[in-house]
Amino acid sequence: MGRLRIFHETRYVYERPVRFGPQRLIIRPRDSHGLRIVEASLTLFPAGETRWSYDANGNCVCVYQPEGEADSMRVASELLIDRYPAPLAPPRIEDPHTLTPIIYAAEDRFTLEPFIAPATDDPEAILLRWLRELDGGRDESALAFLLRLNRLIHEGFAYRAREEEGVQTPVETLLNRGGACRDLAWLMVESLRRLGYAALFATGYIHSPGGEIRGSGATHAWCEVFLPDLGWLEFDPTNGLAESSDLIRVAATRTPAQALPVSGAIIGDPGASRLHVSVDVRLADEVDAAA
């Protein structure tokens, strides 16, 4: 078990005061067998009412309605969590459902259908041709293939942090041979869907013990895949990780647009604006010792 302190701040600064519509915040993980929230606090400016709920995917959502006018908005979340390791157990290979091509039980498939259907287009079959080159044969287990694809993206694509909003299409990432963590995760998600896997776009935080893990210092993104007997498994193609306790999931959605940490409207002309985002994930003992 590891106890982590997480500080996540999002700050908008505007040239002129504006009013605000409802803001949708996805910044709090859900308790599970692998994660337990010990403490949680949320600091908001301007002051306003909040309401908590779960979205259609079961993610924690806070609807925040700032009051009055202001030339800035600040959302700061501080968490103390316990993260429990989840070793990646090998599947029962004698079960034919664990081999490629992947086969889901009928009752599971009804639930998983929305996460199997691709959300992007590939009109020139660029992605499809790349996937056909990856065929490892019918005797390869689904888990072995997922680990191979995760490693292939990690080793074959350049990591490039991007300040621009939005996510590249999988075809753009393939042609560019690189992208930010969200681009690499989305490439893996949409690639697997074309092969019949149920896959989700996951976002949250990553702990970088030695400071060498890509994507630390900001929100992080990876891929989750459903396998028979094993359930939802985490694969981080940016770092080549699988079921790592360094990944702290906040949300998992069908598309990246559904997983934005802060989204909402402003009312009025803000003029020039600036956005500052910072994330700090450290062992609680380190933070307490430095205090």
Secondary structure, 3 states (H helix, E strand, C coil): CEEEEEEEEEEEEEEEEEEEEEEEECCCCCCECCEEEEEEEEEEECCEEEEEEECCCCCEEEEEEECCCEEEEEEEEEEEEEECCCCCCCCCCCCHHHECCCCCCHHHHHHHHHHHCCCCCCCCCHHHHHHHCCCCCCCCEHHHHHHHHHHHHHHHCEECCCCCCCCCCHHHHHHHCEECHHHHHHHHHHHHHHCCCCEEEEEEEECCCCCCCCCCCCCEEEEEEEECCCEEEEEECCCCEECCCCEEEEEEECCHHHHCCEEEEEECCCCCEEEEEEEEEEEHHHHHHHC
